[in-house]
Amino acid sequence: MNFEQSVPYRLGILLAISGLCATIAGCVNKAQPSFERPPAPVVVSTAVSQDVSTYMDALGKIVARETVSIQPQVSGRITRIHFTDGANVRRGQLLFTIDTRPFEAIVKQAQANLAKDIAAKKQAEANLAREIARENWGRAQVERYRTLVEQGVVPSEQYGQLRADYDSLKANTEAARAAVRSADETIKVDQAAIETAKVQLSYCYIHSPIDGRAGQRLVDIGNVVNPGGPGSTESAGGVPGNSLLVIERLDPIYADFTISQNNLTSVQEQMRAGTLSAEVRLPDSADDPISGPLTFIDNAVQSETGQVTLRATLPNPGHRFWPGRFVNVRLLLGRVQGAVLVPASAPQMSAAGSYVYVIKPDSTAEQRTVSLGQRQGDLIVVEQGVAAGEKVVVNGQLGVIPGGKVVIEQPQNPASVATDGSKS
């Protein structure tokens, strides 16, 4: 084959190879179909508008409104105990009896002394009456003899003797009056001694000074007790060493808690507008709060911690709250009108801050940056970024892309989210 014959041949081969490559490429392109992301399944809820409270949360401790340590006021042996440990007691209820016999004897002795001194007073009064009669007779004699002396019937010496006798009678009368006055004073002392003895006797019967709940008694029948003094020791728990019992008033009851001094101004401003209240929850009953007014703010900031102590007073008829127990306290400061709320599961975090996915009418998801407020139960306040009535994604955010399509699914727990996506 010459050169002229080989050129067309080679060109034909090249054209055939090029056509084959184009055919193969066309087949490859037809084998790769176009891809479109399917809608992301999500659960949504409707943002709602309602009035909410602003608040501060703190850890608090329950404190009895009144705590009384029952102590003896006289020495003696316990003869009877009139209550059971842990019982509810009423004001004036008899708790303990101390041996009354020594004090009854003191009362009888004081009464005997009074009777004796009353008899002595009667004798002194009788003596006074006799001396007054003698004084009156002496006065009459002096008057009669004065006339006789003036008439010259009797000598003046006899009149002088009568006058001296009359002065002696007056002195005796004054002494008798002094004896009566002394008897009166003695009777007053005796009466005071009787009252003192009766008071000491009354201390043998120890009554409850308040309504409350009795703790564990610290003495038994037969124990000898003594009144406390400045040097009384204290037993474990800070109870005086001579204490017989501790009674605590449980209804109403206090919840003490602290806030930072940085929040004190806000609390004071709200208190000027009206009485603040607090919601108190037990750790094991967080969904069942008890409300009570804020009744006390300490008069100084604790220098060591920068905290201020506050106190709320709570009704406690069923003794649900117990002294010494820790509680969760929410101090309610005010009301926000028409706040926008979404479920707390809707907001997500990113490097730019919090955001939510809002479902638009065309079933696409729009990512919006939001400013969040305080949590309100299962909801949270959205201060900026979402309007009431808009639907936000509460579940399935990981599958959503901004601007992507979504498909709304029913929640697995319809009791917590309504069929339209709003919280029931």
C-alpha positions in Angstrom: 0.0 0.0 0.0 1.4 3.3 -1.0 1.3 6.5 1.0 -1.7 8.0 -0.8 -3.8 4.9 -0.1 -2.8 4.8 3.6 -3.9 8.4 4.6 -7.6 7.9 3.9 -7.4 4.6 5.7 -5.9 6.1 8.8 -8.4 9.0 8.8 -11.2 6.5 8.7 -9.9 4.7 11.7 -9.6 7.9 13.6 -13.1 9.0 12.8 -14.4 5.5 13.8 -12.6 5.8 17.2 -13.9 9.3 17.8 -17.5 8.1 17.1 -17.1 5.2 19.4 -15.8 7.5 22.2 -18.7 9.9 21.8 -21.2 7.0 21.9 -19.6 5.6 25.1 -19.7 9.1 26.7 -23.3 9.5 25.8 -24.1 6.2 27.4 -22.2 7.1 30.6 -24.1 10.4 30.9 -27.4 8.7 30.5 -26.5 6.2 33.2 -26.2 9.1 35.9 -29.8 10.4 36.7 -30.2 13.9 38.3 -30.5 13.8 42.3 -33.0 15.9 44.3 -33.0 15.8 48.3 -36.2 14.5 49.7 -38.2 16.7 52.2 -37.0 16.4 55.8 -39.6 14.9 58.2 -40.1 17.3 61.2 -42.5 17.9 64.1 -43.7 21.4 64.4 -45.4 23.6 67.0 -47.1 26.9 66.7 -45.7 29.9 68.6 -48.2 31.3 71.1 -48.7 34.6 72.7 -49.5 34.9 76.4 -48.7 36.8 79.6 -45.8 35.4 81.5 -44.0 36.1 84.8 -40.4 37.2 85.1 -38.6 35.5 87.9 -35.4 34.6 89.8 -34.5 31.0 90.7 -32.7 30.1 93.9 -32.0 27.3 96.2 -33.7 27.6 99.5 -34.1 25.9 102.9 -37.3 25.4 104.9 -37.2 27.0 108.4 -39.8 26.6 111.1 -41.7 29.8 111.9 -41.3 29.3 115.6 -38.9 27.0 117.5 -39.2 26.6 121.2 -36.8 24.7 123.5 -38.8 23.5 126.5 -36.7 23.9 129.7 -37.6 23.4 133.4 -37.9 26.5 135.6 -37.7 24.5 138.9 -35.6 21.6 140.0 -37.3 18.2 140.6 -38.0 14.7 139.3 -40.1 14.1 136.2 -43.2 12.1 137.4 -45.3 12.1 134.2 -45.0 12.7 130.5 -48.3 13.7 128.8 -47.4 13.4 125.0 -45.8 11.1 122.5 -42.7 11.9 120.5 -43.5 13.5 117.2 -47.1 14.4 118.2 -48.9 17.6 117.2 -49.4 19.7 120.3 -51.6 22.7 121.0 -50.8 25.8 122.9 -51.4 25.3 126.6 -51.3 21.5 126.4 -49.7 19.8 129.4 -46.3 18.1 128.5 -44.4 17.2 131.7 -45.2 17.1 135.4 -42.4 17.6 137.9 -42.8 16.2 141.5 -45.1 18.8 143.2 -44.8 17.7 146.8 -41.9 20.0 147.9 -43.6 23.0 146.3 -47.0 22.1 147.8 -45.3 22.0 151.2 -43.8 25.4 150.6 -47.2 26.8 149.8 -48.7 25.3 152.9 -45.9 26.7 155.1 -46.4 30.2 153.5 -50.1 29.9 154.1 -49.5 28.9 157.8 -47.2 31.9 158.2 -50.0 34.2 156.8 -52.5 32.7 159.2 -50.2 33.2 162.2 -49.5 36.8 161.2 -53.1 37.6 160.6 -53.8 36.4 164.2 -50.9 38.6 165.4 -52.4 41.5 163.6 -55.8 40.9 165.3 -54.0 40.9 168.7 -52.2 44.1 167.8 -55.5 45.7 166.8 -57.0 44.7 170.1 -54.0 46.2 171.9 -54.4 49.4 169.9 -58.1 49.6 170.9 -57.2 49.2 174.6 -54.5 51.8 174.4 -56.8 54.3 172.6 -59.4 53.8 175.3 -56.7 54.5 178.0 -55.5 57.5 176.2 -59.0 58.9 175.9 -59.5 58.3 179.7 -56.2 60.1 180.4 -57.2 63.0 178.3 -60.5 63.4 180.1 -58.7 63.3 183.5 -56.2 66.0 182.4 -59.1 68.2 181.2 -61.0 67.8 184.4 -58.1 68.5 186.7 -57.0 71.5 184.6 -60.4 73.1 185.5 -59.9 72.1 189.2 -56.4 73.6 189.3 -57.7 76.8 187.8 -60.4 76.9 190.5 -57.8 76.1 193.2 -59.5 72.9 194.3 -56.5 70.6 193.7 -52.8 71.3 193.8 -50.9 71.8 190.6 -48.5 69.0 191.4 -51.3 66.4 191.1 -52.2 67.9 187.8 -48.6 67.6 186.6 -48.6 63.9 187.5 -51.8 63.3 185.5 -50.3 65.2 182.6 -47.2 62.9 182.7 -49.4 59.8 182.8 -51.4 61.1 179.8 -48.2 61.5 177.7 -47.2 58.0 178.6 -50.6 56.7 177.4 -50.2 58.5 174.1 -46.8 56.9 173.6 -48.4 53.5 174.2 -51.1 54.2 171.6 -48.5 55.2 169.0 -46.5 52.0 169.8 -49.7 49.9 169.3 -50.4 51.6 166.0 -46.8 50.9 164.9 -47.4 47.2 165.9 -50.5 47.1 163.7 -48.7 48.7 160.8 -45.9 46.2 161.2 -48.4 43.3 161.2 -49.8 44.7 157.9 -46.4 44.7 156.3 -45.7 41.2 157.6 -49.0 40.0 156.1 -48.1 41.5 152.7 -44.8 39.7 152.8 -46.6 36.4 153.6 -49.0 37.0 150.8 -46.1 37.6 148.4 -44.4 34.4 149.6 -47.6 32.5 149.0 -47.8 33.8 145.4 -44.2 33.0 144.8 -44.7 29.5 146.1 -47.8 29.0 144.0 -45.8 30.2 140.9 -43.1 27.7 141.7 -45.7 25.0 142.1 -47.2 26.0 138.7 -43.8 25.5 137.1 -44.1 21.8 138.0 -46.7 21.6 135.2 -44.9 22.3 131.9 -47.3 23.4 129.1 -46.6 24.0 125.4 -46.3 27.7 124.7 -47.2 27.3 121.0 -49.0 25.2 118.5 -46.6 22.9 116.8 -45.0 19.5 116.4 -43.1 17.9 119.2 -39.7 16.4 118.6 -38.1 13.6 120.4 -38.2 14.1 124.2 -34.8 14.3 125.9 -35.8 13.0 129.3 -37.7 10.1 130.8 -39.9 9.6 133.8 -37.6 9.6 136.9 -35.0 12.0 135.5 -34.1 14.9 137.8 -34.1 18.2 135.9 -32.8 21.6 136.8 -33.4 25.1 135.5 -30.9 26.5 133.0 -28.5 29.3 133.7 -25.9 31.4 131.9 -23.5 28.5 132.0 -25.8 25.9 130.6 -24.1 23.6 128.1 -25.6 22.7 124.7 -26.2 19.2 123.4 -25.8 18.1 119.8 -27.8 20.3 117.3 -27.5 23.4 119.4 -30.2 22.4 121.9 -29.5 23.6 125.4 -28.2 20.8 127.6 -31.1 21.1 130.1 -33.8 21.1 127.4 -36.6 18.6 127.8 -38.1 19.0 124.3 -38.1 21.1 121.2 -41.3 22.1 119.5 -41.5 23.7 116.1 -44.4 25.4 114.5 -44.9 24.0 111.0 -47.9 26.0 109.7 -47.2 28.5 108.3 -43.6 27.9 107.5 -40.7 29.8 106.1 -38.6 29.3 103.0 -35.3 31.1 103.3 -33.1 31.7 100.2 -30.5 34.1 99.0 -30.0 36.3 95.9 -27.0 38.1 94.6 -26.6 41.8 95.6 -26.7 42.6 91.9 -30.3 41.5 91.8 -31.3 43.4 94.9 -32.2 46.6 93.1 -34.6 44.8 90.8 -36.3 43.1 93.8 -36.6 46.4 95.7 -38.1 48.1 92.7 -40.7 45.4 92.3 -41.6 45.5 96.0 -42.3 49.2 95.8 -44.9 48.4 93.1 -46.5 45.7 95.2 -46.1 42.5 97.3 -43.9 39.9 95.6 -44.6 36.2 95.8 -42.5 33.1 95.5 -43.2 29.6 94.2 -41.5 26.9 96.3 -41.0 23.4 94.9 -39.7 20.2 96.6 -37.0 18.5 94.6 -39.1 15.4 94.2 -42.3 17.4 93.3 -41.1 20.0 90.9 -44.5 20.3 89.1 -46.5 21.0 92.2 -45.4 24.4 93.6 -46.8 26.2 96.7 -47.0 30.0 96.5 -46.5 32.4 99.3 -45.7 36.1 99.8 -42.2 37.5 100.2 -42.2 38.7 103.8 -38.6 39.5 104.7 -35.4 41.0 103.2 -32.3 41.0 105.3 -31.1 44.5 106.3 -27.5 43.8 105.1 -25.6 42.1 102.4 -23.4 39.2 103.6 -19.8 40.6 103.2 -18.3 37.2 102.6 -20.6 36.1 99.8 -22.3 39.2 98.5 -25.6 37.5 99.0 -28.8 38.8 100.5 -31.2 36.6 102.5 -34.9 36.7 101.6 -37.8 34.8 103.2 -41.2 33.7 101.9 -44.0 32.5 104.1 -45.9 29.5 103.0 -49.1 27.7 104.0 -48.3 24.2 105.2 -51.5 22.7 106.6 -50.5 19.1 105.6 -46.9 19.5 106.8 -45.6 18.9 103.3 -42.6 21.1 104.0 -40.3 20.1 106.7 -37.7 22.2 108.6 -34.2 21.8 107.3 -35.2 20.5 103.9 -33.8 22.1 100.7 -36.3 23.4 98.1 -36.3 25.2 94.8 -37.5 28.7 95.1 -38.8 30.9 92.2 -39.2 34.6 93.1 -41.8 36.1 90.8 -40.9 39.7 89.9 -43.5 40.9 87.4 -45.6 40.2 84.3 -44.7 40.5 80.6 -47.8 41.1 78.5 -48.2 39.2 75.2 -44.9 37.3 75.2 -44.1 34.9 72.4 -43.4 31.4 73.5 -42.2 28.3 71.7 -41.4 24.8 73.0 -38.0 24.7 74.8 -36.9 22.0 72.3 -37.2 24.3 69.3 -34.2 26.6 69.8 -30.8 25.3 68.6 -27.3 26.6 69.2 -24.7 27.6 66.6 -21.5 29.6 66.6 -23.6 32.7 65.8 -26.1 32.1 68.7 -29.5 30.6 69.1 -31.7 29.9 66.1 -35.0 28.2 65.2 -36.4 26.7 62.0 -39.6 28.5 60.9 -41.8 26.6 58.4 -43.0 28.9 55.7 -46.3 28.5 53.7 -44.4 26.7 50.9 -43.2 24.0 53.3 -39.6 25.3 53.3 -37.6 25.8 56.5 -36.2 29.3 57.2 -33.4 29.5 59.8 -33.8 32.5 62.0 -31.6 33.8 64.7 -33.6 34.4 67.9 -33.1 36.2 71.2 -34.4 34.0 74.1 -35.9 35.0 77.4 -36.7 32.9 80.5 -38.1 29.4 80.4 -41.7 29.0 81.3 -42.2 25.3 82.1 -41.9 23.4 78.8 -42.0 26.6 76.9 -39.4 29.4 76.4 -39.9 33.1 75.7 -38.6 34.3 72.3 -37.9 38.0 72.6 -37.0 38.5 69.0 -37.1 36.4 65.8 -40.5 34.7 65.9 -44.0 36.0 65.8 -47.0 34.4 67.4 -48.8 32.0 65.0 -45.6 30.9 63.1 -44.8 27.3 63.1 -41.3 26.2 64.4 -39.6 22.9 64.2 -39.4 21.1 67.6 -38.1 17.8 66.4 -36.0 16.7 63.4 -33.8 19.8 63.2 -30.8 17.6 62.2 -32.4 16.7 58.9 -33.4 20.2 58.0 -31.3 22.5 55.7 -32.0 26.2 55.4 -34.4 26.8 52.5 -35.0 23.0 52.1 -38.4 21.3 51.9 -39.9 19.6 54.9 -42.8 17.3 55.6 -44.7 17.7 58.8 -45.2 14.6 60.8 -47.5 13.9 63.8 -45.7 13.8 67.2 -45.2 10.5 68.9 -46.6 11.9 72.1 -49.8 13.8 71.0 -50.6 14.6 74.7 -47.8 17.1 74.8 -48.2 18.7 71.3 -51.6 19.4 69.6 -52.5 18.2 66.2 -51.7 21.5 64.6 -48.3 21.5 66.2 -49.2 23.9 69.1 -48.6 22.9 72.7 -51.8 21.6 74.3 
